[in-house]
Amino acid sequence: MDSYEQFSESLRKAAESFRQIDKKEAIRLVSHLDADGISAASIMVKLLSAENRKYSVSIVQQLNLAVITQLASEPYNCFVFTDIGSGLIDEIKEHLKGKKVFILDHHSIANEDYGDIVFVNPHLQGIDGGKEISGAGVVFKFACAVDPAMEEMAHIAIIGAVGDLQEQNGFMQLNKEILDVAVRKNKIKVDIGLRIFGSQTKPLHKALEYCTDPYIPGVSGSESGAIQFLYQIGIDPKNGNGWKKIVHLDQEDMKKLVTGVIMKRLSESRPDDVLGNVYILPHEDEESPTRDAKEFATLLNACGRLGKASYGIGACMGDKKIKQQAIRSLGDYKKEIVKALNWYNENKFSDDIFWGNNFVIINAKDNVMSTMIGTLASILSKSNVMTNNTFILSMAQALEGNTKISLRTTNNINGALDLRRIIEEIIGGIGNSESGGHQNAAGAVIPTDKENEFFEAAKEILGKYAAVEKIG
């Protein structure tokens, strides 16, 4: 039996354990607040609803001892953790002893001795969960093992994978299997198109202005540059009294746009790296942020990071009224992003930002929401302000005397650098700290009073890895 067959067997056994839970038993569901976590929770909620089961949902920024202790005090006998939990096996075993616990996750595992926990994680079978399948994907496969009718949620699992940066102009085996289901069910249509975010929702010139991956010299970061570029290649950016969007372009104009972008990028190392897979949800309204999988993932991130995860779950479940509330949250999210970027631009040469040799440490303190600090690091990692191979470590103070840490890099081809291992190494000697994540995006929570200690460790360790990357 190969590793994939073993993974399928673990799903079958977990489904069997789930079926044995009394239908009268209320289930406590806990998931992560990012796009993958909300997608995972949504698939689980759909399954629980289809089974007429009672449940309660919590979406958390970080699973830690305080959260587990709180859960242990609640009157539930059955707990399901989705896209979360693999790093805290010992704590879950200790505090939820005697309870029925399911962990459906794809993150690195802290301890393979999971006792009575029903634990589904591809890492147990030697499959790289950071690249091959998202948390939502694991939950989707589990849900289908319980009830094959759950195949209708395949598109939500793909949105989770896209949100977790697992789409690298295509998917690896497990995600590809899920995509094939979504395509067969007519939930996703795969097109080849320009890899520009916002094709459904942004005016064409704004989509080009904000485009950092791929970076377009003279266009990215400049509204006037974007408008001038469109006129130069023979595309009128206006559409009557409004502005054209990418979805409004006919075949001829699309050819002009693709050729024009490639010509602008001739000085880049891969000028033609502008085309890629575009994942369209044909059942969603045109020009809606829920029609393109990347935009849908951003919508879910917005809901989670603004404390409105229930809107994200409602959007995934297809509730039209809640979906509109989720879309409104996107505007608030953009405002928070602008606020974070403005703070960064105003403070990049202050004592709050340390520029090392090929790495940067940003300490936003309480000036940026702790739930937004990873978003700030991600945006910077894709922008032209950071040179290749730069580590971007960002920090912001959360509640209850903790500081949230996020680590990204500008050039992590196929996850060659394991950012989770790097963050684990940094916090190794710092007490009461926790870390999580995967190759492409990792984070931690440390006590705020240990920030100086963390800063010194981060300088040393990031400096070491940055030097190796530069040589390589």
TIBATOR-277785 format. One record per residue (C-alpha): x, y, z. Coordinates in steps of 0.02 Angstrom, whole numbers, plus 50000, padded with zeros to 5 digits. Example, Ala and Ser with C-alpha at 12.3 -4.5 7.8 and 13.67 -1.06 7.14 Angstrom:
506154977550390
506844994750357
***
This chain:
500005000050000
500795016649947
500695032750048
499155039049954
498215022749984
498705023850168
498025041650174
496385035750095
496295021850224
496525034450366
495075044550294
493975028950284
494345024350465
494035042250525
492365042550431
491885026150515
492295033550687
491255048950646
489735038450596
489775030250767
489465046850857
487685047450923
486625059650820
486035067650983
487845072251029
488245090851003
489895093350912
491135107350950
492015113250792
493605123950801
494515130550648
495805143450594
495345161050538
496215161650369
495425157150200
495915138950217
495255137650394
493585145750350
493435134650195
493795119350304
492505124650434
491215127850298
491395110350226
491235103050401
489705113750438
488915107850275
489225089650326
488545092250503
487005101050433
486705087250305
486805074650448
485585084850554
486875086050691
486955099450825
488565109450828
489445125050889
490825133850790
492335144250845
493575152150724
495225156250811
496785165950764
497905153550855
497575137250944
498515138151109
498435131451286
497215145151341
495985140551201
496135121851237
495875124751424
494315135051385
493645121351271
493965108251406
492835117951525
491385117551402
490005104251410
490475095051250
491045077051229
491525078151046
492765090450968
493275092750787
494805103350745
494995108250562
496555116150484
497255117250659
497865106250803
499335096150735
500595106450832
499725104151000
499405085451010
500065083551188
499015098151254
497435091651169
497745073951235
497995080451412
496565093051425
495255084051320
495615066951392
494085055551387
493275066051249
493045060751068
494265071550969
494505073050780
495955082850706
495825085550517
497365095450469
498815097150347
500125106450452
501745099050519
501535086950664
502265090150836
502045072350899
501535056350810
500955048550974
499155054750962
498355041651075
496465040251055
496305055650944
495585052350770
496975060950676
496955063550488
498505072250420
499455067950259
501125070550350
500755054350445
500905045150279
502435055050223
501455066450106
501905084950112
500325093550172
501105110650146
501135107949957
499925093949913
498315097450005
497555111250112
496625109650276
495005112050178
495565098150061
495835086050205
494105090350275
493335088450101
494065071150077
493495066250252
491735073050218
491625063350054
492145047550147
490675050550265
489455055650128
489905055349941
488595069149912
489865081049992
490775081349824
489695096849793
490915106449905
492475102649802
492625120749744
492725126749925
494205115049956
495065122549803
494755140149870
495605134550032
497105127949934
497235143949831
497145154149992
498545143650065
499665147349913
499675129149854
499245133749675
500875135249578
500165136149402
499305119749438
499095108049586
499975092649650
499135075649662
497885077049806
497305094749763
497235089549579
496035075449625
494915088049714
495015100149567
494485086149448
492925083349556
492545102149557
492715102849366
491645087249343
490305094749455
490385111049353
490875120449511
492535126649438
493075130649261
494955131849229
495485144949101
497205150649046
497325169349072
498345183849138
498925180849316
498225197449375
497195198549533
495515207349522
494975202749345
493155201249402
493045216349516
494385229549485
494425242449344
495745236449220
496955250749255
496805247949445
497115229249425
498715233349329
499235246749454
499065234749601
499855220049508
501485214849594
501525196449542
501955197549399
502805214449420
502565225949269
503915239549258
503205257049237
501445250549271
501425241849441
501205254949577
500725269049459
498925273249412
499465285849279
500745273249214
499385259949199
498175271449105
499565277548989
500105259448955
498315254648904
498195269148781
499915264748710
499375246848669
497725252648594
496505248748735
495305262248793
495185259848983
493475268248985
491855258948961
490575272448926
490475282349088
491345268649188
492965258849179
493315242549089
493765226949188
494815212449123
493215202049104
492535215148984
493965213148858
493645203948695
494895191648622
495795204948520
496045216648668
496615202048777
497965198048649
498515216348650
498575216348841
499565200148856
500815205448722
500975222848799
501305215948974
502625203748908
503485217848810
503525228648968
504355214249061
505765210648937
507055216149065
506375203549193
507115185949207
505495177549149
504535190549047
503215178348985
502785172349161
501145181849154
499965168149099
499295154949215
497775145349270
496255155549318
494955146449424
493195152749386
491645147749485
490345147749345
488845147049463
489355163549546
488835180549477
489975188849350
491035203249418
490775196849596
492275193449711
491565175849732
491755171349547
493655169849544
494445157649668
495865169649713
494655183849748
493515172049847
495015167049954
495395185449986
493575188150036
493715173950164
495345181050232
494485197850250
493055190350350
494215180350463
495435194350499
494055206750538
493215194950661
491765191150543
492155172950501
490295168450506
490055179250350
491405169250263
490585152750311
488915159350248
489715164350082
490465146850062
488765139150101
487975149649963
486875160550075
486545175749964
486115187750105
487665183450209
488745183550052
488295201850027
488825205550206
490465196450172
490755206850016
490455222750116
491805216850239
493025216950094
492935235950092
493395236750277
494805224450247
495525235250109
495485250250226
496475240550356
497735235350223
497945253550168
498155258550350
499495245150376
500425249850216
500355268450259
501085264650431
502475254450350
502875268050221
502925281650355
504025271250472
505175261150359
506695270950415
506195272050598
506815261450744
505265250350725
505955242750564
507655234250561
508485231650393
509715217250403
510795209850266
509455201950154
508075202050285
506935214550371
506065214350541
504505225150557
503845228550732
502165237250712
501805236150900
499985241450919
499925251750759
499295237450648
497965224450692
498815208250745
497665198850624
498315209850481
500175208350512
500355192550406
499395201150264
500615215850272
502105203850262
501305194450115
500975210350017
502755216550045
503465199549996
502625201049825
503065219349796
504565226649706
505155235549864
505955219549926
507405211549833
507415192849797
507765180849940
507285193450072
506495186950231
505085197950294
504685195650477
503265206150547
502615208250724
501095216350804
500395216150979
498835205851006
497745204551161
498215197951334
500055202651328
500495192851171
501345197751009
500885189650842
502335185550724
502265181950537
503675176250424
503675176950233
504995176850097
505055184749925
505765169749835
505285152649899
505235142249742
504215126349775
504405128849962
506285125349960
506435135450121
505385128750264
504805144750350
503975135050491
505645126950539
506485143950535
505185151650651
505315136550768
507185139350776
506955157850818
505735154850962
506665139251023
507355147351181
505865158651218
504645152151348
502735152251329
502885153751139
501985144251002
502275142650816
501345135750665
501165136750477
502085128350334
503455131050205
502765146750124
501995155750272
502355153350457
501945162350616
502115162250804
501425170150961
502625176051096
502385185451260
502545204151222
503815206151363
504965194051267
504995204751109
506805210551135
507405192751164
506455187051008
507165201550905
508965196850946
508655178450905
507775183250741
509225194450688
510475180450713
509475166250633
508755175950486
510485182950453
511165165150446
509825158950324
509885174850219
511775173050197
511565154950136
510185160250016
511245174449946
512705162749916
511535149849837
***
